[in-house]
Amino acid sequence: MKSRNLLMLIPMALVLALAACSGGGEVVSGKVKGDRSFEKGDYTGSIEHYRKYLEIELGAADVWLAQYMMARSYYESEDYPTAALEFEIFQRNYPRSDSLEAAAYYEALCWFQQSPSFDRDSTPTHQALRKLEEYLLDYPNGQYQDAARSKIAVLNDKLARKTLSIARFYHRLKRLDAAALYYEKILREQPESSLVGEALEDFERLRRDQGRLVEAEEMAELRARWMPPPGAP
């Protein structure tokens, strides 16, 4: 009987031993650990926790949120190429998610952040414009509409600055026909850029250099309408 009682106590002893080894604390999931690291600004840690969680808990109800937060972690750590890829994967894998709009906007932001200065390769700038314009079309009542339009204006100014610099380069070389093509490109492709006034002023001067005075006056009239003088109604 005594030995039987001892055997009955063994399972309870094992439970107590396991509790002691765990310190009696709660079991914390990789998702929760990732959230805590993200809140602390430890994005390297949050990426690691979210990735492990996604590898282990593929069927979990909040796996979509772990995927989104991992993409956000890459964005906050300024790894914009990887973040763009992760946001793209998220949109493809979770098309009904509540975070779909945010993922689309952040993917566009990743390209915006990669847009270089106007004198460098403009491929990322064009990609950022395309993604932001897609966001505006896909989410006409989206919460990031104003921010997206503001960034589109910045990108258009950057492209206009590049084109204007080329036009002025040809203008200085007296290659007036080539310069005219680039001034016209600004008016055609970036008509809302803040640099349109400068382009029209230069274009007017070019037409005068060419002796095409009627067209020069047309440029002057366009510039006056686009940028009226101080005090004008």
Residue pairs with C-beta under 8 A, 6 or more apart in sequence:
29 53
29 57
30 49
30 50
30 52
30 53
30 56
30 57
30 66
31 49
31 50
31 53
31 57
31 60
31 62
31 65
31 66
33 45
33 49
34 45
34 46
34 47
34 48
34 49
34 50
34 53
34 66
34 69
34 70
34 73
35 46
35 69
37 43
37 45
37 46
37 49
38 46
38 69
38 72
38 73
38 76
41 76
43 73
43 74
43 76
43 77
44 77
46 69
46 70
46 73
47 70
47 73
47 74
47 77
50 66
50 67
50 69
50 70
50 73
51 70
53 60
53 63
53 66
54 63
54 66
54 67
54 70
57 63
57 66
60 66
64 90
64 93
64 94
64 97
64 99
65 99
67 86
67 89
67 90
67 93
67 94
68 90
68 94
68 97
68 99
68 102
68 103
70 86
71 83
71 86
71 87
71 89
71 90
71 103
71 106
72 83
72 106
74 80
74 82
74 83
74 86
75 83
75 87
75 106
75 109
75 110
78 113
80 110
80 111
80 113
80 114
81 110
81 114
83 106
83 107
83 110
84 107
84 110
84 111
87 103
87 104
87 106
87 107
87 110
88 107
90 97
90 99
90 103
91 100
91 103
91 104
91 107
94 100
97 103
101 139
101 142
101 143
101 144
102 144
104 131
104 134
104 135
104 138
104 139
105 135
105 139
105 142
105 144
105 147
105 148
107 131
108 128
108 131
108 132
108 134
108 135
108 148
108 151
109 151
111 124
111 127
111 128
111 131
112 128
112 132
112 151
112 154
112 155
114 124
114 128
115 124
115 125
115 128
115 155
115 158
116 122
116 124
116 125
117 158
118 158
118 159
118 161
118 162
118 165
119 162
119 165
122 158
122 159
122 162
125 155
125 158
125 159
126 159
128 151
128 155
129 152
129 155
129 156
129 159
132 148
132 151
132 152
132 155
133 152
135 142
135 144
135 148
136 142
136 145
136 148
136 149
136 152
139 145
142 148
153 192
153 193
153 194
156 190
156 192
156 193
157 190
157 193
157 194
157 195
159 189
159 190
159 193
160 186
160 190
160 193
160 195
160 196
160 199
161 195
163 182
163 185
163 186
163 189
163 190
164 182
164 183
164 186
164 195
164 198
164 199
164 202
166 182
167 179
167 180
167 181
167 182
167 183
167 185
167 186
167 199
167 202
168 179
168 202
169 179
170 176
170 178
170 179
170 182
171 179
171 202
171 206
176 206
176 209
176 210
179 206
180 203
180 206
180 207
183 199
183 202
183 203
183 206
184 203
186 193
186 195
186 196
186 199
187 196
187 199
187 200
187 203
190 196
196 226
196 227
197 223
197 226
197 227
200 219
200 220
200 222
200 223
200 226
201 219
201 223
203 219
204 216
204 219
204 220
204 223
205 216
207 213
207 215
207 216
207 219
208 216
